């Protein structure tokens, strides 16, 4: 089990790095130089919502990246619009600008192209679902270790 566990960890890390490189390549191909791959994915995940920086951070999509820095850069480059919350003047909410919505659409189209190409290459929704279930099991296991200190077992679901 240990060898398979370590192989899975290495593969997850490698896949994540490769995915970010694919996003970077797509941005470069389109000539987009004022936003990086992480920022493009943050925009995609914001979508049509209006969120605080804290809400973005709490979603946990951006571990390993400085969300506040990325938000500031995306505001400077015209991808996000920042507004003070009407209910809590201390809180700043962000939403996509027209430029951000355009990039979000580009990323969505990219995912459509990738999904189509993966299907044509022999990938199947069932296998992806099975893989995702395994990733969720690992996530629950690791969260259990972090939150409950459980050893040798899965945390409660």
C-alpha positions in Angstrom: 0.0 0.0 0.0 2.9 2.4 0.8 4.3 2.3 -2.7 0.9 2.9 -4.3 0.2 5.7 -1.8 3.6 7.4 -2.6 3.1 7.0 -6.3 -0.4 8.6 -6.1 1.1 11.6 -4.2 3.8 12.1 -6.8 1.3 11.7 -9.6 -1.1 14.3 -8.1 1.7 16.8 -7.7 3.0 16.2 -11.3 -0.4 16.4 -12.8 -1.1 19.7 -11.1 2.1 21.2 -12.4 1.4 19.9 -15.9 -2.1 21.3 -15.8 -0.8 24.7 -14.8 1.7 24.5 -17.7 -1.2 23.7 -20.1 -3.1 26.7 -19.0 0.0 28.9 -19.4 0.5 27.5 -22.9 -3.1 28.3 -23.8 -2.7 31.9 -22.5 0.6 32.3 -24.4 -1.0 30.9 -27.6 -3.7 33.6 -27.3 -1.1 36.3 -26.6 -2.4 37.0 -23.1 0.6 38.3 -21.1 -1.0 40.4 -18.4 -2.3 37.5 -16.3 -0.8 34.2 -15.2 -2.3 30.7 -15.1 -3.3 30.8 -11.4 -5.0 34.1 -11.9 -6.9 32.9 -14.9 -8.2 29.9 -12.9 -9.2 32.2 -10.0 -11.2 34.2 -12.5 -12.8 31.1 -13.9 -13.8 30.0 -10.4 -15.3 33.4 -9.5 -17.4 33.3 -12.7 -20.5 35.4 -12.3 -20.3 35.6 -8.5 -19.3 38.5 -6.4 -17.0 37.5 -3.5 -14.7 38.8 -0.8 -11.1 37.9 -0.8 -11.8 36.0 2.4 -14.4 33.9 0.6 -12.0 33.1 -2.2 -9.4 32.0 0.3 -11.9 29.9 2.3 -12.9 28.0 -0.8 -9.3 26.6 -0.7 -8.8 26.5 -4.5 -5.7 28.6 -4.3 -3.5 27.0 -1.8 0.1 27.9 -2.5 -0.8 31.2 -4.1 -1.2 34.6 -2.5 -4.8 35.4 -3.2 -4.6 39.1 -2.1 -1.6 39.7 -4.3 -3.4 37.9 -7.3 -6.6 39.9 -6.7 -4.6 43.2 -6.6 -2.8 42.3 -9.9 -6.1 41.3 -11.6 -7.7 44.6 -10.5 -4.6 46.5 -11.8 -4.9 44.7 -15.2 -8.6 45.3 -15.5 -9.8 41.7 -15.0 -11.6 42.3 -11.7 -13.7 45.2 -10.3 -13.4 45.9 -6.6 -16.2 47.4 -4.5 -16.7 48.0 -0.9 -19.5 45.9 0.5 -22.7 47.9 1.2 -23.3 45.9 4.3 -19.8 45.9 5.8 -17.7 48.9 4.7 -14.5 47.1 5.9 -15.1 44.2 3.4 -14.1 44.5 -0.3 -16.0 42.5 -2.8 -14.7 41.5 -6.3 -16.4 40.6 -9.5 -15.2 40.0 -13.0 -15.0 43.0 -15.3 -16.0 42.7 -19.0 -12.3 41.8 -19.7 -12.5 39.2 -16.9 -15.7 37.8 -18.3 -14.1 37.5 -21.7 -11.1 35.6 -20.3 -13.5 33.4 -18.2 -15.2 32.4 -21.4 -11.9 31.7 -23.0 -11.0 29.3 -20.1 -14.4 27.7 -20.3 -14.0 27.1 -24.0 -10.5 25.7 -23.3 -12.0 23.2 -20.9 -14.6 22.2 -23.5 -11.8 21.7 -26.1 -9.8 19.6 -23.6 -12.8 17.5 -22.6 -13.6 16.8 -26.2 -10.0 15.9 -27.0 -9.8 13.7 -24.0 -12.9 11.8 -25.1 -11.5 11.4 -28.6 -8.3 10.0 -27.1 -10.2 7.3 -25.3 -11.0 9.0 -21.9 -14.4 8.3 -20.5 -16.6 10.1 -18.0 -16.8 6.9 -15.9 -13.1 6.7 -15.5 -12.8 10.4 -14.6 -15.6 9.9 -12.0 -13.8 7.0 -10.5 -10.6 9.0 -10.3 -12.4 11.9 -8.7 -13.8 9.5 -6.1 -10.3 8.4 -5.3 -9.1 12.0 -5.0 -12.0 12.8 -2.7 -11.1 9.8 -0.5 -7.6 11.0 -0.2 -8.8 14.5 0.6 -11.1 13.2 3.3 -8.2 11.0 4.7 -5.8 14.0 4.8 -8.4 16.3 6.3 -9.1 13.7 8.9 -5.4 13.6 9.7 -5.2 17.4 9.9 -8.4 17.9 11.8 -8.8 14.9 14.0 -5.4 13.3 14.1 -6.8 10.0 12.9 -4.2 7.3 12.3 -4.7 4.4 10.0 -8.3 5.1 9.3 -10.7 7.3 7.3 -12.2 10.2 9.1 -16.0 10.2 9.6 -17.9 11.3 6.5 
